[in-house]
Amino acid sequence: MDSSRRADAAFAVCYVAFVFAGVYKDAWYVAWAPLDLTLAFGLAAAAVAGWLALRGRLRVTRAGIVITGLFTAFALYAVVSGIWSPSTDYYLSKAFRLVGVTGLTLGLGALVVASSARRLRYTGFATVGFSLVAVVETFVRYLQSGDTAIYPFGTNYLITGRVLGLGIVILTGYLVLSRADRRLTTAAGIVLPPATYALLVIGSRGPLVAAVGAIGLLVVAGLLIGRLPNGRWALGAYAAAVGLAGYVAFTVARHLETITRLLWLLEGPGQSLGARFTYWQQTIAGLGPATLPFGHGLGSWPVVLGYGDAQDYPHNILLEVAFELGLVGLALLLSLFAVGVGVAIREWADHGRPVHLVLLALFAYMLANTMVTGDLNENRYLFAVCGVLAYRVAPRRYAVPSLATVREAIGSSGSPT
């Protein structure tokens, strides 16, 4: 492997480790680390990106610049909204993470990952690799748990479930739309069943439902563009497999934690979903005409609704932004999403590459998750995917000046005429 490939691989590993640091950094076997792992891997990913730029190997695209610019406008408005926000502690924490963590996530995705087909491929491999680590961790905790709840990596099962779902959607996308490499096809076919089982036992209802929806989009896309082998017969086979899997899950395997929690919904929304309904109703009630244009200010939701000046949120990204940042913030956020999705759709229409359909399925998967859980920063996986939507097959690129180019420019400017 040459130095260019090694640098791209190093960036992909550091970037994925940074994006998912919140999943694993509380695990007992890494808790001893003297540095915060989000900070450490974020700095490492930025450093490798800087090295790529200095070596003349980073050429950003116009789509990446536009998407990064839109997020910057959204983040700056969110920070400025602190002027009228009643929050202090939560505002400061949320603003710092929005700019320093979520912003870096999207910026590196749009400017570095999406500007290179190889870096995009390596990032996909690294994401599936971490999802496989989450599978192993889930099984270990599952075997140790008995009848108690499972908390992989010692953290919230929901964020681990989202990682499992990301891996499942990527693997399914490859099997449904590509299968270009027989070895990768075989590996995907081997990894997908245990990953799916891990998602069924972990108890994450939202990620499971979102993953099923994203997989359905992939299968329909494969049928419509003719990539499914045997066309309609394949669709029938998929439908039969899903029906059989659903029957087994809700009968023989109904004891699995995720299935059990889904069945609870037949008796009513339950405590978890019921609390979310309450949050959504309170949020909508708080959207008065006086504050609707500009919102109550970043971090204001828990303060205005009487939950205190600490991290709390309505578990719906659109309601959260509408409440705190108003129609202005919501318009900026939706513009960001619309541009990213528009780039991917146009690229698929122009080039027909399955990678863009997989990226769109990943975005749909993460957006569905953000409708029921997390705040802006806890949902930075969505912004990572949104940044990567900037990937174009044959883009107009803008070279970042390399160190040699800068030295040459300085030398020429200082030479006598």
C-alpha positions as CSV (number, residue, x, y, z in Angstrom):
1,M,0.0,0.0,0.0
2,D,1.5,3.4,-1.0
3,S,1.6,6.4,1.2
4,S,-1.4,8.0,-0.4
5,R,-3.5,4.9,0.4
6,R,-2.2,4.7,3.9
7,A,-3.1,8.3,4.5
8,D,-6.6,7.8,3.2
9,A,-7.0,4.7,5.4
10,A,-5.6,6.4,8.4
11,F,-8.0,9.3,7.9
12,A,-11.0,7.0,7.5
13,V,-10.2,5.1,10.7
14,C,-9.6,8.3,12.7
15,Y,-12.8,9.9,11.3
16,V,-15.0,6.9,12.1
17,A,-13.4,6.6,15.6
18,F,-14.2,10.3,16.2
19,V,-17.8,10.1,15.0
20,F,-18.6,7.1,17.1
21,A,-16.5,7.9,20.1
22,G,-19.6,8.6,22.2
23,V,-20.6,5.0,21.7
24,Y,-17.5,3.3,23.1
25,K,-15.6,5.8,25.2
26,D,-17.3,4.8,28.4
27,A,-16.4,1.1,28.0
28,W,-14.2,-0.1,30.8
29,Y,-11.4,-1.2,28.5
30,V,-10.9,2.4,27.1
31,A,-12.1,4.4,30.1
32,W,-8.5,4.6,31.3
33,A,-7.5,6.8,28.4
34,P,-6.0,10.1,29.7
35,L,-7.6,12.2,26.9
36,D,-11.2,12.4,25.9
37,L,-11.5,10.1,22.9
38,T,-13.8,12.4,21.0
39,L,-11.2,15.1,21.2
40,A,-8.3,12.8,20.5
41,F,-9.7,11.2,17.4
42,G,-11.2,14.5,16.2
43,L,-7.7,16.1,16.4
44,A,-6.2,13.0,14.7
45,A,-8.7,13.1,11.8
46,A,-8.1,16.9,11.4
47,A,-4.4,16.4,11.5
48,V,-4.4,13.7,8.8
49,A,-6.7,15.9,6.7
50,G,-4.2,18.7,7.1
51,W,-1.4,16.4,6.1
52,L,-3.3,15.4,2.9
53,A,-3.8,19.1,2.1
54,L,-0.1,20.0,2.7
55,R,0.8,17.1,0.4
56,G,-1.5,18.3,-2.3
57,R,-3.8,15.3,-2.0
58,L,-6.9,17.1,-0.9
59,R,-9.1,18.7,-3.6
60,V,-12.4,19.8,-2.2
61,T,-15.6,19.9,-4.3
62,R,-18.1,22.7,-4.9
63,A,-20.8,20.5,-3.3
64,G,-18.7,20.0,-0.2
65,I,-18.0,23.7,0.1
66,V,-21.7,24.6,-0.3
67,I,-22.9,22.0,2.2
68,T,-20.2,23.0,4.7
69,G,-21.2,26.7,4.2
70,L,-24.9,26.0,4.8
71,F,-24.1,24.2,8.1
72,T,-21.8,27.0,9.1
73,A,-24.6,29.5,8.6
74,F,-26.9,27.3,10.6
75,A,-24.4,26.9,13.4
76,L,-23.6,30.6,13.5
77,Y,-27.3,31.5,13.8
78,A,-27.6,28.9,16.6
79,V,-24.7,30.5,18.5
80,V,-26.0,34.0,18.0
81,S,-29.4,32.9,19.3
82,G,-27.8,32.7,22.7
83,I,-28.3,36.4,23.0
84,W,-32.0,35.8,23.6
85,S,-31.9,32.3,25.1
86,P,-32.8,31.9,28.7
87,S,-30.3,29.0,29.0
88,T,-26.7,29.5,30.1
89,D,-25.2,26.1,31.1
90,Y,-27.0,24.0,28.4
91,Y,-26.5,26.7,25.8
92,L,-22.8,26.9,26.3
93,S,-22.4,23.1,26.2
94,K,-24.7,22.7,23.2
95,A,-23.1,25.6,21.3
96,F,-19.6,24.2,21.9
97,R,-20.5,20.7,20.8
98,L,-22.5,22.0,17.8
99,V,-19.5,23.9,16.4
100,G,-16.6,21.8,17.7
101,V,-18.0,18.3,17.3
102,T,-21.0,18.2,15.1
103,G,-19.5,20.9,12.8
104,L,-16.2,19.0,12.5
105,T,-18.2,15.8,11.8
106,L,-20.0,17.4,8.9
107,G,-17.0,19.4,7.6
108,L,-14.6,16.5,7.5
109,G,-17.3,14.4,5.8
110,A,-18.2,17.0,3.2
111,L,-14.7,18.3,2.4
112,V,-12.5,15.2,3.0
113,V,-14.5,12.0,2.8
114,A,-16.8,13.1,0.0
115,S,-13.9,14.5,-2.1
116,S,-12.4,11.1,-2.8
117,A,-13.9,7.8,-3.9
118,R,-11.2,5.9,-2.1
119,R,-11.7,7.8,1.2
120,L,-15.4,7.2,0.9
121,R,-14.9,3.5,0.3
122,Y,-12.5,3.3,3.3
123,T,-14.9,5.2,5.5
124,G,-17.6,2.7,4.6
125,F,-15.3,-0.2,5.4
126,A,-14.4,1.4,8.8
127,T,-18.0,2.0,9.6
128,V,-19.0,-1.6,8.9
129,G,-15.9,-2.7,10.9
130,F,-17.0,-0.7,13.9
131,S,-20.5,-2.0,13.5
132,L,-19.0,-5.5,13.7
133,V,-17.2,-4.5,16.9
134,A,-20.6,-3.4,18.2
135,V,-22.1,-6.8,17.2
136,V,-19.4,-8.6,19.3
137,E,-19.9,-6.3,22.2
138,T,-23.6,-6.8,22.1
139,F,-23.3,-10.5,22.1
140,V,-20.9,-10.5,25.0
141,R,-23.3,-8.3,27.0
142,Y,-26.2,-10.5,25.9
143,L,-24.6,-13.6,27.2
144,Q,-23.7,-12.0,30.5
145,S,-27.0,-10.2,31.0
146,G,-29.4,-13.0,31.7
147,D,-32.8,-11.4,31.8
148,T,-31.6,-7.9,32.4
149,A,-31.3,-5.0,29.9
150,I,-28.2,-4.9,27.6
151,Y,-25.9,-1.9,27.7
152,P,-23.1,-2.4,25.2
153,F,-20.0,-0.4,25.9
154,G,-21.6,0.6,29.2
155,T,-23.7,3.2,27.5
156,N,-27.2,3.9,26.1
157,Y,-28.4,0.9,23.9
158,L,-30.1,3.3,21.5
159,I,-26.8,4.8,20.1
160,T,-25.3,1.3,19.8
161,G,-28.5,0.3,18.0
162,R,-28.0,3.1,15.5
163,V,-24.5,1.9,14.8
164,L,-25.7,-1.6,14.2
165,G,-28.4,-0.3,11.9
166,L,-25.8,1.8,9.9
167,G,-23.8,-1.4,9.3
168,I,-26.9,-3.4,8.3
169,V,-28.0,-0.8,5.8
170,I,-24.6,-0.5,4.2
171,L,-24.2,-4.3,3.9
172,T,-27.7,-4.7,2.6
173,G,-27.1,-1.9,0.0
174,Y,-24.0,-3.7,-1.2
175,L,-25.9,-7.1,-1.5
176,V,-28.9,-5.6,-3.2
177,L,-27.3,-3.0,-5.5
178,S,-23.7,-4.0,-6.2
179,R,-22.2,-7.5,-5.5
180,A,-19.2,-6.3,-7.6
181,D,-16.7,-8.3,-5.6
182,R,-17.4,-12.0,-4.8
183,R,-15.3,-11.9,-1.6
184,L,-17.1,-8.8,-0.3
185,T,-20.4,-10.3,-1.2
186,T,-19.6,-13.4,0.8
187,A,-18.3,-11.4,3.7
188,A,-21.4,-9.2,3.7
189,G,-23.7,-12.3,3.6
190,I,-21.8,-13.8,6.6
191,V,-21.8,-10.6,8.7
192,L,-25.4,-9.5,8.1
193,P,-27.3,-12.3,10.0
194,P,-25.4,-11.8,13.3
195,A,-25.6,-8.0,13.0
196,T,-29.4,-8.3,12.5
197,Y,-29.7,-10.6,15.5
198,A,-27.7,-8.2,17.6
199,L,-30.2,-5.4,16.7
200,L,-33.0,-7.7,17.7
201,V,-31.6,-8.5,21.2
202,I,-30.4,-5.0,22.1
203,G,-33.8,-3.5,22.6
204,S,-33.6,-0.6,20.1
205,R,-37.0,-0.3,18.6
206,G,-36.4,3.0,16.7
207,P,-33.2,1.8,14.9
208,L,-34.9,-1.5,14.0
209,V,-37.9,0.2,12.4
210,A,-35.7,2.8,10.7
211,A,-33.4,0.0,9.3
212,V,-36.4,-2.0,8.0
213,G,-37.6,1.1,6.2
214,A,-34.2,1.9,4.7
215,I,-33.8,-1.6,3.5
216,G,-37.2,-1.5,1.9
217,L,-36.1,1.6,0.0
218,L,-33.0,-0.2,-1.2
219,V,-35.0,-3.2,-2.4
220,V,-37.5,-1.0,-4.2
221,A,-34.7,1.0,-5.8
222,G,-33.0,-2.2,-6.9
223,L,-36.2,-3.4,-8.5
224,L,-36.9,-0.1,-10.3
225,I,-33.4,0.3,-11.7
226,G,-33.2,-3.4,-12.6
227,R,-30.3,-4.3,-10.4
228,L,-32.1,-7.1,-8.5
229,P,-31.3,-10.5,-10.0
230,N,-34.4,-12.0,-11.6
231,G,-36.4,-8.8,-11.0
232,R,-39.9,-9.5,-9.8
233,W,-39.0,-13.0,-8.7
234,A,-36.3,-11.5,-6.5
235,L,-38.9,-9.1,-5.0
236,G,-41.1,-12.0,-4.3
237,A,-38.3,-13.8,-2.6
238,Y,-37.4,-10.8,-0.5
239,A,-41.1,-10.4,0.5
240,A,-41.3,-14.0,1.5
241,A,-38.1,-13.8,3.5
242,V,-39.3,-10.7,5.3
243,G,-42.6,-12.4,6.0
244,L,-41.0,-15.5,7.3
245,A,-38.5,-13.5,9.4
246,G,-41.4,-11.4,10.8
247,Y,-43.4,-14.5,11.7
248,V,-40.4,-16.1,13.4
249,A,-39.6,-12.9,15.3
250,F,-43.1,-12.4,16.6
251,T,-43.7,-16.1,17.5
252,V,-40.8,-18.3,18.2
253,A,-38.3,-15.4,18.9
254,R,-40.7,-13.0,20.6
255,H,-38.6,-13.1,23.7
256,L,-35.9,-11.1,22.0
257,E,-35.7,-7.7,23.7
258,T,-36.4,-5.5,20.6
259,I,-39.3,-7.6,19.6
260,T,-40.7,-7.6,23.2
261,R,-40.5,-3.8,23.3
262,L,-42.3,-3.6,20.0
263,L,-45.1,-5.9,21.2
264,W,-45.5,-3.6,24.2
265,L,-46.8,-1.0,21.8
266,L,-49.9,-3.1,21.2
267,E,-50.9,-2.4,24.8
268,G,-50.3,1.4,24.5
269,P,-47.4,3.7,23.9
270,G,-45.7,2.8,27.2
271,Q,-43.5,5.0,29.4
272,S,-40.8,5.7,26.8
273,L,-43.0,6.6,23.8
274,G,-45.6,8.2,26.1
275,A,-43.0,10.6,27.4
276,R,-42.1,11.5,23.9
277,F,-45.7,12.2,23.0
278,T,-45.8,14.5,26.0
279,Y,-42.6,16.3,24.9
280,W,-43.9,16.8,21.4
281,Q,-47.2,18.2,22.7
282,Q,-45.4,20.6,25.0
283,T,-43.1,21.7,22.2
284,I,-46.0,22.4,19.8
285,A,-47.8,24.3,22.6
286,G,-44.7,26.4,23.1
287,L,-44.5,27.5,19.5
288,G,-46.2,30.9,19.9
289,P,-46.4,33.5,17.2
290,A,-44.1,35.9,19.0
291,T,-41.2,33.4,19.2
292,L,-41.9,31.3,16.1
293,P,-39.8,33.4,13.7
294,F,-36.6,33.2,15.6
295,G,-37.2,30.7,18.4
296,H,-36.6,30.8,22.1
297,G,-32.8,30.5,21.6
298,L,-30.3,27.6,21.6
299,G,-30.7,25.4,24.7
300,S,-33.9,27.0,25.7
301,W,-36.2,24.0,25.5
302,P,-35.7,22.5,29.0
303,V,-35.6,26.0,30.6
304,V,-38.8,27.3,29.1
305,L,-40.7,24.0,29.8
306,G,-39.5,23.8,33.4
307,Y,-37.0,20.9,33.2
308,G,-34.1,23.0,34.3
309,D,-30.9,24.3,32.6
310,A,-29.5,21.0,31.7
311,Q,-29.4,18.7,28.7
312,D,-32.9,17.8,27.8
313,Y,-34.8,17.9,24.5
314,P,-38.1,16.9,22.8
315,H,-36.6,13.8,21.0
316,N,-37.4,15.2,17.6
317,I,-34.9,17.2,15.7
318,L,-37.4,19.3,13.7
319,L,-39.4,20.2,16.7
320,E,-36.2,21.0,18.6
321,V,-34.9,23.3,16.0
322,A,-38.4,25.0,15.4
323,F,-38.7,25.6,19.2
324,E,-35.2,26.9,19.9
325,L,-34.2,28.5,16.5
326,G,-37.6,29.2,15.0
327,L,-38.5,29.2,11.3
328,V,-35.2,30.8,10.4
329,G,-33.2,27.9,12.0
330,L,-35.6,25.3,10.6
331,A,-35.2,26.8,7.1
332,L,-31.4,26.7,7.3
333,L,-31.5,23.1,8.5
334,L,-33.9,21.9,5.8
335,S,-31.9,23.8,3.2
336,L,-28.8,21.9,4.3
337,F,-30.7,18.6,4.0
338,A,-32.3,19.5,0.7
339,V,-29.0,20.4,-0.9
340,G,-27.3,17.2,0.2
341,V,-30.2,15.0,-1.0
342,G,-30.4,17.0,-4.2
343,V,-26.7,16.4,-5.0
344,A,-27.0,12.7,-4.4
345,I,-30.2,12.4,-6.5
346,R,-28.6,14.4,-9.4
347,E,-25.4,12.3,-9.2
348,W,-27.4,9.1,-9.4
349,A,-29.5,10.4,-12.3
350,D,-26.3,11.4,-14.2
351,H,-24.1,8.4,-13.4
352,G,-26.3,5.6,-12.0
353,R,-23.9,4.7,-9.3
354,P,-25.4,2.6,-6.5
355,V,-23.3,4.3,-3.9
356,H,-25.6,7.4,-4.1
357,L,-28.7,5.2,-3.5
358,V,-27.0,3.7,-0.4
359,L,-26.1,7.2,0.8
360,L,-29.7,8.3,0.4
361,A,-30.9,5.2,2.3
362,L,-28.4,5.9,5.1
363,F,-29.7,9.5,5.3
364,A,-33.3,8.3,5.4
365,Y,-32.3,5.8,8.1
366,M,-30.6,8.4,10.3
367,L,-33.4,11.0,9.7
368,A,-36.0,8.6,10.9
369,N,-33.9,8.0,14.0
370,T,-33.7,11.7,14.7
371,M,-37.5,12.0,14.7
372,V,-37.8,10.0,18.0
373,T,-34.5,10.4,19.9
374,G,-31.5,12.6,20.6
375,D,-30.7,16.3,20.3
376,L,-28.8,18.1,17.6
377,N,-25.4,16.9,18.8
378,E,-26.3,13.4,19.8
379,N,-27.6,13.0,16.2
380,R,-24.3,13.9,14.6
381,Y,-24.3,10.6,12.7
382,L,-27.1,12.3,10.6
383,F,-24.8,15.3,9.9
384,A,-21.9,12.9,9.0
385,V,-24.1,11.3,6.4
386,C,-25.4,14.7,5.2
387,G,-21.8,15.8,4.7
388,V,-20.9,12.6,2.7
389,L,-23.9,13.2,0.4
390,A,-21.6,15.8,-1.2
391,Y,-19.8,13.0,-3.0
392,R,-19.7,13.4,-6.8
393,V,-18.4,11.1,-9.4
394,A,-16.8,13.8,-11.7
395,P,-17.0,17.0,-9.7
396,R,-15.4,20.4,-10.2
397,R,-12.6,20.3,-7.7
398,Y,-10.7,23.1,-6.0
399,A,-7.1,22.2,-5.0
400,V,-6.1,23.1,-1.5
401,P,-2.6,24.6,-1.9
402,S,0.1,22.2,-1.0
403,L,3.1,23.0,1.2
404,A,5.4,22.9,-1.9
405,T,3.0,25.3,-3.8
406,V,3.0,27.7,-0.9
407,R,6.8,27.7,-0.7
408,E,7.1,28.2,-4.4
409,A,4.7,31.1,-4.2
410,I,6.6,32.7,-1.4
411,G,9.9,32.2,-3.1
412,S,8.6,33.7,-6.4
413,S,7.1,36.7,-4.7
414,G,10.3,37.5,-2.9
415,S,12.6,37.2,-5.9
416,P,13.9,40.4,-7.7
417,T,12.2,41.4,-11.0
